[in-house]
């Protein structure tokens, strides 16, 4: 594996802030597997709700995205999909 972007998608690499956001969300998803369901953490729940609200207000790419743009959200290798395994 290499850290170089696929040449076909080189122009669709996320910004540094979006790369950091996706990496952090992957850590959150992984960490959730180790939190007991009876854990009480209103501060984290509040932070997650604020983040969700902020991202929802950022806008939408819409339904008719070009296929190259949709690829960034792929469930298998989408660089903007925090549920996709990090692949290069």
C-alpha positions as CSV (number, residue, x, y, z in Angstrom):
1,X,0.0,0.0,0.0
2,X,1.1,3.5,-0.7
3,X,0.1,6.9,0.7
4,X,-0.3,8.3,-2.8
5,X,-3.8,9.1,-4.0
6,X,-5.2,7.1,-6.9
7,X,-4.3,9.1,-10.0
8,X,-7.9,9.1,-11.2
9,X,-9.1,10.8,-8.0
10,X,-6.1,13.0,-7.3
11,X,-8.2,16.2,-7.8
12,X,-10.8,15.0,-5.2
13,X,-8.7,14.6,-2.2
14,X,-10.3,16.1,0.9
15,X,-9.0,19.2,2.5
16,X,-6.7,18.8,5.4
17,X,-9.5,19.7,7.8
18,X,-11.9,17.1,6.2
19,X,-9.1,14.5,6.4
20,X,-8.7,15.2,10.1
21,X,-12.5,15.1,10.6
22,X,-12.8,11.7,8.9
23,X,-9.9,10.3,10.9
24,X,-11.4,11.5,14.2
25,X,-14.8,10.1,13.3
26,X,-13.1,6.7,12.6
27,X,-11.5,6.9,16.0
28,X,-14.9,7.7,17.5
29,X,-16.6,4.7,15.8
30,X,-13.8,2.4,17.0
31,X,-13.9,3.8,20.5
32,X,-17.6,3.3,20.8
33,X,-17.0,-0.5,20.7
34,X,-15.3,-0.2,24.1
35,X,-17.8,2.0,25.9
36,X,-20.2,0.2,28.3
37,X,-23.9,0.9,27.2
38,X,-24.7,2.2,30.7
39,X,-22.0,4.8,30.6
40,X,-23.3,8.3,31.4
41,X,-21.5,10.9,29.5
42,X,-23.8,13.9,28.6
43,X,-20.8,16.0,27.6
44,X,-19.8,13.6,24.8
45,X,-23.5,13.2,23.7
46,X,-23.8,17.0,23.6
47,X,-20.6,17.4,21.6
48,X,-21.7,14.7,19.1
49,X,-25.1,16.4,18.7
50,X,-23.4,19.8,18.1
51,X,-21.1,18.2,15.5
52,X,-24.0,16.5,13.8
53,X,-25.9,19.9,13.7
54,X,-22.9,21.7,12.3
55,X,-22.3,19.1,9.6
56,X,-25.9,19.0,8.6
57,X,-25.9,22.8,8.2
58,X,-22.8,22.6,6.0
59,X,-25.0,21.7,3.0
60,X,-25.5,18.8,0.8
61,X,-23.9,17.6,-2.4
62,X,-27.4,16.6,-3.6
63,X,-28.6,13.5,-5.3
64,X,-27.2,14.0,-8.8
65,X,-23.5,14.1,-8.0
66,X,-20.9,13.2,-10.7
67,X,-19.7,9.6,-10.2
68,X,-16.1,10.8,-9.3
69,X,-17.5,12.9,-6.5
70,X,-19.8,10.1,-5.3
71,X,-16.7,7.8,-5.1
72,X,-15.4,9.9,-2.1
73,X,-18.4,8.6,-0.1
74,X,-18.0,4.9,-1.2
75,X,-18.7,2.5,1.7
76,X,-15.6,0.5,0.6
77,X,-12.9,3.0,0.0
78,X,-14.4,6.5,0.3
79,X,-12.0,8.9,1.7
80,X,-14.9,11.0,3.1
81,X,-16.8,8.0,4.5
82,X,-15.7,7.5,8.2
83,X,-17.3,4.0,8.0
84,X,-15.1,3.0,5.1
85,X,-11.7,1.4,6.0
86,X,-8.9,3.8,5.4
87,X,-7.4,2.7,2.1
88,X,-5.0,4.2,-0.5
